Amino acid sequence: MASVTVTPDDVNARYEGDLLSEYDETYVKTQIADAVDWSDARWSALIESRLASGALTKNLYRRTIATAVLRVTRNPGGVTSENEGGYGIGVRADVASGNLWFTADEIANLIGVPTSLMPGTISLGLDRGWG
């Protein structure tokens, strides 16, 4: 378990409204516990190592957990678009499912792995030793 505690107030401070008036505090605490458990189950040793070294600050850890929680609470229906004429609605299934998840950037924050490696080029040739 991460050595940093994330509270409902940490999540609320990163919300554009008053999360704790919109959702029951128990719900927010449960989402936080789920996010912490989810990250610990996968990367506990890496997270703790980065926290101990200072490579991952306590604030960035709190922000990363809070962002994952807010992803679920901001748009629980997973709505991506709405149309008015002949009403229609677009939904992202991964968000609408209510599943908690971390983006590649958030995972990189937690475990220190770059999110992508830019493809590059190398040149191969036969160097025969003479000009």
SETOR-641457 format. One record per residue: residue number from 1; residue in one letter; x, y, z of N, C-alpha, C in turn. Coordinates in nm, 2 decimals, padded with zeros to 4 digits. Atoms other than C-alpha are relative to their C-alpha. Last residue first. Layout:
<recs>
   num   residuo     n_xx     n_yy     n_zz    ca_xx    ca_yy    ca_zz     c_xx     c_yy     c_zz
   NUM         a        X        Y        Z        X        Y        Z        X        Y        Z
...
</recs>
This chain:
<recs>
   num   residuo     n_xx     n_yy     n_zz    ca_xx    ca_yy    ca_zz     c_xx     c_yy     c_zz
   131         g    00.07   -00.12    00.05    03.82    00.42   -04.75   -00.06   -00.01   -00.13
   130         w   -00.08   -00.09    00.09    03.93    00.10   -04.59   -00.09    00.10   -00.06
   129         g   -00.12   -00.04   -00.06    03.80   -00.09   -04.28    00.09    00.08   -00.10
   128         r   -00.11    00.09    00.03    03.54   -00.29   -04.45    00.14    00.04    00.05
   127         d   -00.13   -00.07   -00.01    03.26   -00.11   -04.28    00.11   -00.10   -00.03
   126         l   -00.11    00.09   -00.01    02.94   -00.28   -04.40    00.13    00.09    00.00
   125         g   -00.09    00.00    00.11    02.64   -00.06   -04.34    00.11   -00.10    00.03
   124         l   -00.08    00.12    00.00    02.34   -00.01   -04.13    00.09    00.00   -00.12
   123         s   -00.06    00.03    00.13    02.19    00.32   -04.06    00.09   -00.12    00.02
   122         i   -00.14    00.04   -00.01    01.95    00.37   -03.78    00.05   -00.03   -00.14
   121         t   -00.06    00.08    00.11    01.62    00.54   -03.78    00.15   -00.03    00.04
   120         g   -00.12   -00.07    00.06    01.40    00.66   -03.51    00.05   -00.09   -00.11
   119         p   -00.07    00.08    00.10    01.06    00.57   -03.36    00.12    00.08   -00.06
   118         m    00.02   -00.05    00.14    00.97    00.78   -03.06    00.08   -00.09   -00.09
   117         l   -00.14   -00.02    00.05    00.95    00.58   -02.75   -00.02    00.04   -00.14
   116         s   -00.03    00.04    00.14    00.62    00.62   -02.58    00.14    00.02   -00.03
   115         t    00.12    00.04    00.06    00.48    00.66   -02.23    00.02   -00.05   -00.14
   114         p    00.05   -00.10    00.10    00.82    00.67   -02.07   -00.12   -00.06   -00.07
   113         v   -00.03    00.05    00.13    00.84    00.44   -01.76   -00.05    00.10   -00.11
   112         g   -00.12   -00.06    00.06    00.86    00.61   -01.43    00.04   -00.05   -00.13
   111         i   -00.11    00.10    00.00    00.62    00.39   -01.23    00.13    00.04   -00.08
   110         l   -00.01    00.09   -00.12    00.35    00.63   -01.11    00.13   -00.09    00.00
   109         n   -00.02   -00.08   -00.13    00.39    00.92   -01.35    00.03   -00.10    00.11
   108         a   -00.14   -00.05    00.01    00.44    00.68   -01.65    00.03    00.08    00.13
   107         i   -00.09    00.12   -00.04    00.12    00.50   -01.54    00.14    00.05    00.00
   106         e    00.01    00.02   -00.14   -00.05    00.84   -01.55    00.08   -00.11    00.05
   105         d   -00.07   -00.11   -00.07    00.08    00.92   -01.89    00.00   -00.02    00.15
   104         a   -00.14    00.03    00.02   -00.04    00.58   -02.03    00.09    00.11    00.08
   103         t   -00.06   -00.03    00.14   -00.38    00.66   -01.89    00.14   -00.04    00.00
   102         f   -00.10   -00.10    00.01   -00.51    00.49   -01.57    00.05    00.02   -00.14
   101         w   -00.12    00.04    00.08   -00.83    00.30   -01.53    00.10    00.12    00.00
   100         l   -00.11   -00.09   -00.04   -01.14    00.28   -01.31    00.12   -00.04   -00.08
    99         n   -00.13    00.06   -00.04   -01.42    00.10   -01.47    00.10    00.11    00.02
    98         g   -00.03   -00.04   -00.14   -01.76    00.27   -01.46    00.13   -00.05    00.04
    97         s   -00.01    00.12   -00.08   -01.86    00.08   -01.77    00.02    00.03    00.15
    96         a    00.14    00.02   -00.05   -01.96    00.41   -01.93    00.00   -00.13    00.09
    95         v    00.04   -00.10   -00.11   -01.59    00.50   -01.94   -00.13   -00.03    00.05
    94         d   -00.09    00.01   -00.12   -01.47    00.19   -02.12   -00.03    00.10    00.11
    93         a    00.03    00.11   -00.08   -01.78    00.19   -02.34    00.09   -00.02    00.12
    92         r   -00.13    00.07   -00.01   -01.73    00.54   -02.47   -00.02   -00.12    00.10
    91         v   -00.05    00.04   -00.13   -02.08    00.66   -02.55    00.13   -00.08   -00.02
    90         g   -00.12    00.08    00.02   -02.24    00.85   -02.84    00.06   -00.03    00.14
    89         i   -00.11   -00.02   -00.11   -02.59    00.98   -02.80    00.11   -00.10   -00.03
    88         g   -00.10    00.11   -00.01   -02.87    01.03   -03.05    00.11    00.03    00.10
    87         y   -00.09    00.01   -00.11   -03.18    01.24   -03.08    00.09   -00.13    00.00
    86         g    00.00    00.15    00.00   -03.34    01.25   -03.42    00.09   -00.05    00.11
    85         g    00.10    00.05    00.10   -03.23    01.61   -03.44    00.00   -00.15   -00.01
    84         e    00.14   -00.04   -00.03   -03.05    01.68   -03.11   -00.10   -00.04   -00.10
    83         n    00.06   -00.06    00.12   -02.72    01.49   -03.13   -00.15    00.03    00.03
    82         e    00.15    00.00    00.01   -02.52    01.41   -02.83   -00.04    00.07   -00.12
    81         s    00.07   -00.10    00.08   -02.15    01.32   -02.80   -00.15   -00.02    00.01
    80         t   -00.10   -00.07    00.08   -01.89    01.14   -02.59   -00.06    00.11   -00.09
    79         v    00.05   -00.07    00.12   -02.11    01.02   -02.30    00.11    00.08   -00.07
    78         g   -00.10    00.01    00.11   -01.93    00.78   -02.07   -00.05    00.07   -00.13
    77         g    00.06    00.07    00.11   -02.23    00.75   -01.84    00.09   -00.02   -00.12
    76         p    00.03    00.14   -00.02   -02.03    00.81   -01.53   -00.07   -00.07   -00.11
    75         n    00.08    00.05    00.11   -01.88    01.13   -01.67   -00.04   -00.15    00.02
    74         r    00.04   -00.11    00.09   -01.72    01.34   -01.40   -00.10   -00.04   -00.11
    73         t    00.11   -00.08   -00.05   -01.72    01.06   -01.14   -00.05    00.11   -00.09
    72         v    00.12    00.08   -00.02   -01.52    00.79   -01.32   -00.12    00.09    00.04
    71         r    00.04    00.05    00.13   -01.26    01.02   -01.46   -00.13   -00.08    00.01
    70         l    00.08   -00.10    00.07   -01.25    01.20   -01.13   -00.04   -00.04   -00.14
    69         v    00.13   -00.01   -00.07   -01.12    00.89   -00.96   -00.10    00.09   -00.07
    68         a    00.07    00.13    00.03   -00.84    00.84   -01.21   -00.14    00.00    00.06
    67         t    00.04   -00.01    00.14   -00.75    01.21   -01.18   -00.07   -00.13   -00.04
    66         a    00.12   -00.08    00.01   -00.75    01.18   -00.80   -00.05    00.01   -00.14
    65         i    00.11    00.08   -00.05   -00.50    00.89   -00.81   -00.13    00.08   -00.01
    64         t    00.02    00.12    00.09   -00.27    01.08   -01.04   -00.12   -00.08    00.05
    63         r    00.07   -00.04    00.12   -00.31    01.40   -00.84   -00.03   -00.11   -00.09
    62         r    00.14   -00.04   -00.03   -00.23    01.23   -00.51   -00.08    00.04   -00.12
    61         y    00.07    00.12   -00.03    00.08    01.07   -00.66   -00.15    00.03    00.03
    60         l    00.02    00.06    00.13    00.19    01.40   -00.81   -00.07   -00.13    00.02
    59         n    00.10   -00.08    00.07    00.15    01.57   -00.47   -00.04   -00.06   -00.14
    58         k    00.13    00.03   -00.06    00.34    01.30   -00.29   -00.11    00.07   -00.07
    57         t    00.03   -00.08   -00.11    00.63    01.35   -00.54   -00.14   -00.05    00.06
    56         l    00.15   -00.02    00.00    00.74    01.07   -00.77   -00.03    00.08    00.13
    55         a    00.03   -00.01    00.14    01.12    01.09   -00.83   -00.15    00.02   -00.03
    54         g    00.04   -00.13    00.03    01.16    01.17   -00.46   -00.03    00.02   -00.15
    53         s   -00.11   -00.07    00.06    01.36    00.86   -00.40   -00.03    00.15   -00.03
    52         a   -00.12   -00.01   -00.09    01.12    00.72   -00.15    00.11    00.08   -00.06
    51         l    00.03   -00.09   -00.10    00.82    00.80   -00.37    00.12    00.02    00.10
    50         r    00.00   -00.14    00.06    00.99    00.64   -00.67   -00.04    00.10    00.11
    49         s   -00.14   -00.03    00.03    01.07    00.32   -00.47    00.01    00.15   -00.05
    48         e   -00.07   -00.03   -00.13    00.72    00.31   -00.32    00.14    00.04   -00.03
    47         i    00.06   -00.12   -00.05    00.56    00.34   -00.67    00.07    00.04    00.13
    46         l   -00.05   -00.12    00.08    00.79    00.08   -00.82   -00.05    00.13    00.06
    45         a   -00.14   -00.02   -00.03    00.72   -00.17   -00.53    00.06    00.12   -00.08
    44         s   -00.03   -00.04   -00.14    00.35   -00.12   -00.55    00.14    00.03    00.02
    43         w   -00.13   -00.07    00.00    00.31   -00.14   -00.93    00.05    00.04    00.14
    42         r   -00.08    00.01    00.12    00.03   -00.37   -01.03    00.14    00.05    00.02
    41         a    00.00    00.14    00.05   -00.17   -00.45   -00.72    00.10   -00.01   -00.11
    40         d   -00.09    00.08   -00.08   -00.07   -00.11   -00.58    00.01   -00.14   -00.04
    39         s   -00.14   -00.03    00.03   -00.22    00.08   -00.87    00.10   -00.08    00.08
    38         w   -00.03    00.03    00.14   -00.55   -00.10   -00.85    00.14    00.03   -00.03
    37         d   -00.01    00.14    00.01   -00.56   -00.08   -00.47    00.04   -00.05   -00.14
    36         v   -00.12    00.04   -00.07   -00.50    00.29   -00.47    00.03   -00.15   -00.01
    35         a   -00.12   -00.05    00.08   -00.76    00.35   -00.74    00.13   -00.04    00.06
    34         d   -00.02    00.08    00.12   -01.01    00.12   -00.56    00.12    00.04   -00.08
    33         a   -00.05    00.13   -00.05   -00.95    00.30   -00.22    00.02   -00.10   -00.12
    32         i   -00.15   -00.02   -00.04   -01.00    00.63   -00.39    00.06   -00.13    00.03
    31         q   -00.07   -00.02    00.13   -01.33    00.51   -00.55    00.15    00.02    00.02
    30         t    00.00    00.14    00.06   -01.45    00.38   -00.21    00.08    00.01   -00.14
    29         k   -00.10    00.08   -00.07   -01.36    00.71   -00.05    00.02   -00.13   -00.06
    28         v   -00.13   -00.06    00.04   -01.56    00.90   -00.31    00.11   -00.08    00.06
    27         y   -00.02    00.04    00.14   -01.86    00.67   -00.26    00.14    00.05   -00.05
    26         t   -00.03    00.14    00.00   -01.84    00.71    00.12    00.03   -00.05   -00.14
    25         e   -00.14    00.01   -00.04   -01.83    01.09    00.08    00.05   -00.15    00.00
    24         d   -00.01    00.04   -00.14   -02.17    01.08   -00.10    00.15   -00.02    00.03
    23         y   -00.01    00.14   -00.03   -02.15    01.25   -00.43    00.02   -00.02    00.15
    22         e    00.06    00.08    00.11   -02.26    01.59   -00.56    00.00   -00.15    00.03
    21         s    00.14   -00.03   -00.01   -02.19    01.79   -00.24   -00.08   -00.08   -00.11
    20         l    00.06    00.06   -00.12   -01.86    01.62   -00.20   -00.14    00.04    00.02
    19         l    00.02    00.14    00.02   -01.76    01.69   -00.56   -00.07   -00.06    00.12
    18         d   -00.01    00.05   -00.13   -01.79    02.07   -00.52   -00.05   -00.15   -00.01
    17         g    00.12   -00.03   -00.08   -01.72    02.20   -00.86    00.02   -00.04    00.14
    16         e    00.05   -00.13    00.04   -01.42    02.20   -01.10   -00.12    00.05    00.08
    15         y    00.13    00.01    00.07   -01.26    01.90   -00.92   -00.05    00.15   -00.03
    14         r   -00.03    00.01    00.14   -00.90    01.89   -00.82   -00.12    00.00   -00.09
    13         a   -00.08   -00.11    00.04   -00.96    02.01   -00.47    00.04    00.01   -00.15
    12         n    00.09   -00.12    00.01   -01.24    01.76   -00.44    00.08    00.12   -00.04
    11         v    00.08    00.02    00.12   -01.00    01.47   -00.50   -00.08    00.12   -00.03
    10         d   -00.09    00.00    00.11   -00.76    01.58   -00.23   -00.06   -00.01   -00.14
     9         d   -00.04   -00.14    00.02   -01.05    01.65    00.00    00.10    00.02   -00.11
     8         p    00.10   -00.07    00.09   -01.17    01.30   -00.06    00.02    00.15   -00.02
     7         t    00.13   -00.03   -00.06   -00.84    01.19    00.08   -00.10    00.05   -00.09
     6         v    00.08   -00.09    00.09   -00.53    01.03   -00.07   -00.14    00.01    00.07
     5         t    00.14    00.01   -00.01   -00.28    00.89    00.18   -00.07    00.10   -00.09
     4         v    00.07   -00.13    00.00    00.08    00.85    00.08   -00.15   -00.02    00.01
     3         s   -00.02   -00.07   -00.13    00.28    00.54    00.19   -00.07    00.14    00.00
     2         a   -00.08   -00.12    00.02    00.13    00.34   -00.10    00.01    00.07    00.14
     1         m    00.08   -00.12    00.00    00.00    00.00    00.00    00.09    00.12    00.00
</recs>
